[in-house]
Amino acid sequence: MGDAYEELKGMLEEQVKGASLIEKARDSMEEQKKIQRMNSIAFTDYFWSWVDGTLENNESIHNHPSFGTTCKTEEDYKNFERLEDLYTYIEEYASRNYIYPVGEGFVEFYNLKKNDTYYEIGLIYGQGSSIYIKKTAPVPEYVDFECLKDDIDTPRKVSIDEGLAKVYEQIDVLTDNRVPPVIIKNEISDYLTKTAEEKAKVKKIGSKK
């Protein structure tokens, strides 16, 4: 029995060790991604000089099999790849900060504010997809360039996370009191549906005035 115990103990220790190594490797990869992102040319003055310079003669910067391309030189194509990197950074940042893309037909985009200039950067679909960027008018909802660059959480995210933490606490109280998870789930779903319907009614009434 002693041998079996020692064998089981050894197996568990190996599992814990393996899990720890996986966690360390994951943390290392995330750190490398963060460093790579911080050093990306997509955040440099050089890159944005290229963006603004190209947009002086073009409504947008794009490279799509169906809609043509604004890339004319090797530098243009390299910077377009960096534009694709920038879009990926925006997608990841937006997802973590509860910022959602705007969809219009075959286009999905985010608004980006850099200093006092607003840009629309998104994807064009149809026989393949491609990134594009263009200048746009000021909008109330946008990704802030400096916050994106330094990976700073928005005040909205902080507020939402704090609110969710309170919700989770209440859910813990309910489960501790043996309320079945399915009941909690159904009650929350019903509440959200009812709230959405009430807001829709108020909006409809307001539009008639």
N, C-alpha and C positions, 0 to 999 in steps of 0.2 A: 504493500500500500504506500509505503514511503517513497519508493521509486516512481510510482504512478503520480504521486503528488508533486514530486520534483519535476517530472516530465511535463505535467500540466502547467506548473508554475513557469517553467522555461518557455513553453509555447506562448503563454500569456505575455511574458516579458518581451518576447520577440515581436508579438503583435503590437504591443505598445511602442516598442522601439521603431517598428516599421511605420506606424501611424505618425510618430514624431518626425521621422525622416521625410515622409510625404508632406507633412505640414510645413517643415522647414524649406523643402524644395518649392512648395507653392508660394511661400512668403518671398523666397529668393527671386522667383519668376516675376512676382508682382512688383518687387523692388526694381528689377531690371527694366520692366515695362515702364515704370514711373520715371526712371532715369532717362530712358530712351525718349519718352514723351517730352520731358523737360528740355532735352537737347535737340528736339526736332527743329528742322529748318522752317517748318510751317509756322513757328512762332517768332521768327526773326524779322528784322526790318527789311532785309534783303528780299525775302519772300513776298512781303506785303507791298514793297515797291514794285515788284513784278506784277502782282495782282492789280494794283491801282493803275499802273502803267498800261497794262493790257486792256483794262476796262475803259481807258480813255478813248480807245478806238473800236471797242466792241461792247455790245449790250450785255453780253455774258461771256464767261470763259467756259468752254465745253469741248468735249471730244467724244462724240457719239456717232456710231455707224450710220444712223439714219438722218441725223441733223447736222453732220459735218463737224469740223473742228476749228478752233482758233489757234491751235498749236502750229507754229511755222518753223521753229528751230529746235535743236536738240535741248537747249535750255528750257524752252516752253514745255516739252514733253516731260523733262525731269521735274519741273515745278508742278506740272499737272499731277504727277504721282504724289507729290507732297500735299497737293490739294486733297487727294483721296485720303491720305493719312489724316489730314485735318478733319475731314468729315467723320472718320472713324473715331477720333478723339471726341468730337462733338456728340456723336451718338452715345458713346460710353458715358460721358459726363451728363448728358441730358437724361439718360436712363436712371442714373443714380440720384438725380435731383428732381425727379418727377416732372420733367419738361418733355412735352410730347410733340412729335413732328406734325406739321400742317400738311394735309393732303388735298391736292387739287387735280383730279383726273389722273394723268400719267406722271404726275410730279409729286414728290414728297420732300419737304424741306424744313430747315430750321432757320430762324432769324438770329443773326450774330451782330452784336454791337462792339465795335472797336473804336475807342475814343468817341468821337461824335458822329461816326459813320456807321450806317446800318447795311448789312449784307444779307442776301438770301442765298443759302448754300444747301443744295439738296441733290436728289436723284431723279433722273429722267428715265422712265421705263418705256419699253416698246422695242422689240427685236434686240434685246440686250438692255443694259442699264449703264448709265454714266453719271458722274458727278458734274455739277455746274455751280457757278457762283456769279452773282451779279449784285449791284448796289440797289438798295431799295429805300423807300420812305421810312421815317421813324415809326416804330410799332411799340405797343405797350409790353409785349412779352418777347423776351429774347435771351440768348446765351451771352453773358458778358465775357469778352475776350480775356480780360485780365484774370477773372475768376477761373475761366477755362484753363488758361496757361498755368496758373499756380494751383489748380485743382482745389479751389475753395468752395465749400458748400454754400448754397444760396440760403438766405434767411428763410425762404419758403420751405426748403428741405428740412432745416432745423426745426421749424414749427410743426411740419407734418410728422417728423420722427418723434417729437415730443408727444404729439397727440396720439400717435399709434402706440407709443409706450404705455400711455394711460389706458388705452383700449385693451392691450395685452394684459395689463394688471387686473382689469375687471374680468377678463376671460379666465384668468388663473383663479380668481375668487369663485367664479361660477363652477369651474371644474373641480375645485377643492370641495365644493358643496354638492358634488356628484350630479351636477346637471349634465345630461348626455351631450356630447359635442354636436350631434346632429340637430338637437334642439337649439343650441346656440347659433349654429350655422343658419338654420332656417329663420330664426328670429331676426338675425342681422340682415339676411337677404330680403326678408319682408319689409324691414324698416327702410332699407335703401330703395326698394321699389316704390314704397309709399311716398318717401321724400321726393324722389324723382318725379313722380306723378303730380305731386302738389306744386313743385317748382314749375313744371310744364304748364299747369293751369294758370298760375300767376303770370307767367311769361305771355301766355295766350291772351289773357285779359288785358295786360299792359299794351300789347300790340294793337288792340282794337281801339284804344283811346286816341 
